[in-house]
Amino acid sequence: MKIFSVHHKAIDPAIILSEGLETRFVKEGISWAALIFPPLWLIFHRMWLVLLGTVVLYVIAGAAAEALSLDPLTTLWLLLSVHVIVALEGNNLRRWTYKRAGYREIGVVTGRSLETCERRFFESLLDPYKKLPQRHDRGSTTATVQNTLQALRPTASENDGVVGLFPEPDAKS
């Protein structure tokens, strides 16, 4: 199973459905493409600030290897460690980039593939009450949802005297 976080600039389902191409799905976990060649992966995803930071990391690693006069194999491992860092944090950096661009995380969806997750997400926007019991007449969806939510709320008697986890102090003492 794959897990994707869903990002969009709007939170209204009608707007999200009308601007479906603006919805971004970001996979949880390691980015294998970023492991192979991080700069191209960053350019492909238009992550310019992260690309700049990665180039700075390459320069720092190269300068440190030169200053410490490391052998070429150790320098290679040092530069490959930048690849591993970008691969491990790449999808989190994508979320950060989307957040800077005004996107909000509006949901999380799971499935076998990206296409399955996209379908599940947009279907959930089309029928948000499909898991709640519904009546047969069309006008009662709102009433059914309110009745279901009312039934789920705990009822408290007037003599309970408990607020949250702590009892109220007794006024007679």
N, C-alpha and C positions, 0 to 999 in steps of 0.2 A: 504494500500500500504506500502511496505517495501522499504527502501532506503539502498543501499549498496555502499560503496566506493570500487574501484577495484585497486589492487596493483600488480605490477610486476616489475622485475628488468630491463626489457627492455621496450622500447617505440615503437619499430618497430612492426607493426601489424603482419608481417610474423613470426617474432620470437615468439611473444605472442601466435599465433595460433599453432606453432610447439611445444611450451612448455606450453601447456594448463594447465597441472597439477601444474605448478609453480605459477599460477595466484591465488591471495588471494582476497576473498570477505569479507568485514567487515561491519556488520550491524550497522546502526545508531541507537542510543538510548540505553536504559538500557539493561544490560545483566542479565537475570533472573537466569541463572545457576550460575553466579558469586555471586548473592545475597544469594543463599542457602549455598554454601561452597566455598569461594574464593580460598583457597589454591589448591584444586583439579582442579578448572577451570583454574587457572594460570599454573599449571603443564601440563594440557591437551594442552594448547596453547603454551607451552614452553616459557613462559615469566619469565625467571629466575631472572632478576634484579627486576622486579615488585614483584615477590614472596618474594625476600629478603626484599624489602621495606615494604611489607605487614606484614611480620614477625616482622620487627622492629616496625611497628605501634602497633601490638599486645603487644609487650614487653613494649613499652612506655605506652600504655593504662593500662596494668596490673600493672606496677610500679606506675603510677599516682593514680590508685585506691587504691593500698596498702599504698602509702605515705599519701593519704588523708583519709585513713581508711573509704572508702565508703562501704555501705552495699552491699551484693551480687547482689541484683536486679539492683542497679545503675551500678555496675561493668558489669553486663550482657548487659545493654543498651549501655554502653560505648564500649564494644567489638563488639556489633551488629552494632554500627555506622561505624566501619571499614568495615563490610560487605556491608553496604549501599554505602560507598564511592567507594569501588572496583566495585560494581554493576553499579553505575552511570558513572564512568570513565573507566570502563574495556575496552570498545571498542576503546576509544581514546588511552588508553595505548597499545592496540594491534597495532594500527596504528603507534605509536611511536616505538614499538619494530620492526615492519617491516621496518620502515625508518632506524633504526640503522643497520638492516641487509642488507641494500642496495636496498630495494624495493622502488618504486616510486608510487605515486597515479596517475593512468593513466585514471581514469574515475569514473563516478557515474552512477548508473543504478537503476531503480525502477521496482517493480513488486509485484505480490502477494506472491511469495515464492522465496527462493534462487535459485531453479532450473530455474524458469522463468527468473530471473535476469541474471543468467549465460548464458542461451540461447540467450537472447536479446543482451548481450554484445558481445558474439562471433559471432552472426549473423551480428552485426554492423561492426565487423572487416572484415567479408567476403565481404560485399557489402557497402563500405563507401559512395558511391555516389547515393544510391538508392532514395534519396529524391530530387536529382537534376534532371532537365529534361535531358534526354539522347536521342541521335540520334540512328537510327537503325544499322548503321555500327559500327563495334567493335573498330575501330581505332580512333574514335572521342571522346572518353570519356574525355581525357585530354583537348582537344580543347573545349568541351562543358563546362567543369568546369571552364576553363579560361574565356570563353565568359560570363558565369553566374557571375563570380566574377567581371569582367570588367563592367558589367551592373549594379552591385550593388555599385560600387565606385562613389562618387559624382564628378561631373565635375566642374572645376573652370575656370572662364574666366581670361584672362591676366590682366584685369583692375579691378579685384575684390579688391585687396589691403588688404585682410583680412588673417591673419595668426592665425589659431585657433579661439579663441573668441575675439581677440583684433585686431583692425585695425593697419596697419603699419603706422608709422609717415609719414606725407606728406613731401616730399623732397622740395617742393616749398615754404613752410611756413617759 
